[in-house]
Amino acid sequence: MPVTEVPDELIKLERSAEQERSKLADLTGDEYDAQWRRWRETCEAAQAAINAHAEVAGDNRYELEQTVNRAVRTRMRARLASSHLNA
């Protein structure tokens, strides 16, 4: 059964997790460990919200997660393209 609606809150949580993950690049040692914990916490929050929404809405959790991930990637690509055009 296809996912019918994706709340903006799920997209915001997943985007936040993705942003925290991207901050891991070039870090080492204690800085890496601290950032990894921040990323992990945001991932856990996003996953918990996706799981809860899927259960309440009767959506397949995997399909919902994939829909959220696609929406986040699409929006991030659009922002990147827009920033390159404005540069």
Buried (B, 14 or more C-beta within 10 A) or exposed (E): EEBEEBEEEBBEBBBBBBEBBEBEEEEEEEEBEEBBEBBEEBBEBBBEBBEEBBEEBEBBBEEBBEBBBEBBEEEBEEEEEEEEEEE
